[in-house]
């Protein structure tokens, strides 16, 4: 992980931990959005092309990744 992303990633993961549904991540500055494809994945921005992506199962985020997907 890039050192300049640590705090931003931590904030997003903290929010993801308390979220009860994907839409709870629709926080100003997070640029929350659905991704195309199956299974349904979601993304929040970290910085530039870096994102935290995840799937949703019940009330929990699963398969959480920190990635540059552009």
ABEGO torsion letter per residue (X at the ends): XBAAAAAAAAAAAAAAAABABAAAABBBGAGBBBBBEOBBBBBBBABEABBBBBBBBEABBBGBBBBBAX
